[in-house]
Amino acid sequence: MHSDQNRADRAPWWLRLLAWGGLGFLHLPIAMIALYAFNTETSAYSFPLKGFTLHWIGVAFANPDVLAAIWLSFKIALVATLLALVLGTLAAGALYRHTFPGKEAIGLMLVLPIALPGIITGLSLLSAFRLGGIQPGFWTIAIGHATFCVVMVYNNVVARLRRNSHNLIEASMDLGADPWQTFRYVLLPQIATALLAGGILAFALSFDEIIVTTFTAGNEVTLPIWLLNQLTRPRDVPVTNVVAMIVMLLTTLPIIAAWRLTSGTEDIAGSGK
C-alpha cells in the first residue's frame, strides 16, 4: 500500500524531465566556467578543449592581486555577517510575537534592501554616504552588505522562534532565571542552527556581491570587482576562470551547509505544547 501511495505522489516522468532539463540549462554556463579553468588554451574559448592542466590554479594563487581581493572580500563578508547576526536576531526577537503599530512597515523595511534591484540599493547607499560626508571604503562596503544580509538572518530566526513554544521562556523566568540566563540556556540552543544557517547564507551573499559593492567600494577591489575588471583582459581568461570557480565553490558550499543545517529541524523541543 505504501508503494502505491509513493507512486501516486511522484510527479509524471515528463514533468521530472522538464525540471532536470531546466536545472541543466541554468547550471551549464557554470559547468563551462569550471571546465575551462583546466584548459591548456591561453587566450580564447575553444571546443573541444586542447588539453587538461592544473597550471592555472598555481598561477592564480601566485597572483598577489587575487590573494588581496580574496582576503578583502573575506573580511567584508565576515563583518557584514556579524552585523547581520546581531541586527537580524534583535529584529526577529522584537517582531515575532508582539503586535504593535508599524510592525508590518518594519518588516517591509527589513526585506526591501534585498528585494529592490541592486542598483537602487547601491545608489541609495552612495547618496547616504555622500550626504554624511563618509568616504567610500572598507566600512561602507561592509555596512552596505549588512543592509541586505540582515534579512537572511531575520527570516531564519523568526521562522524558528515562531515554531518554539513561548512556555519554555516563561517557565525559565518562573524558575528564577534572569533574561540573560534564559537566552543563554533556553532560547539560544533552540535557534542556534537557524543563526548558523542565516550567518552562512549572509556570508555567501556578501562574498560575491558586485552591484552594491561597485557603488560603495571607492578604491577598494573586492574579488567580484577584480573579476569584472578582468573581462577586458582576454589573455588572462584561464586565471579568471580559476578565480570564478573558486568564488562558485566558496558560495555554493555554504549554501549547501545551510540547507543541511535547517533541514529536519521542524520539530523543536516544546513546540506546540
Secondary structure, DSSP 4 states (H G I P E B T S, - for coil): -HHHHHHHHSPPHHHHHHHHHHHHHHHHHHHHHHHHTTBS-SSS--SS-S-B-SHHHHHHHT-HHHHHHHHHHHHHHHHHHHHHHHHHHHHHHHHSS---TTHHHHHHHHHHHHHS-HHHHHHHHHHHHHHTTPPPSHHHHHHHHHHHHHHHHHHHHHHHHHHS-HHHHHHHHHTT--HHHHIIIIIHHHHHHHHHHHHHHHHHHHHT--HHHHHH-TT---HHHHHHHHTT-GGGHHHHHHHHHHHHHHHHHHHHHHHHHHTT--S-TTTT-
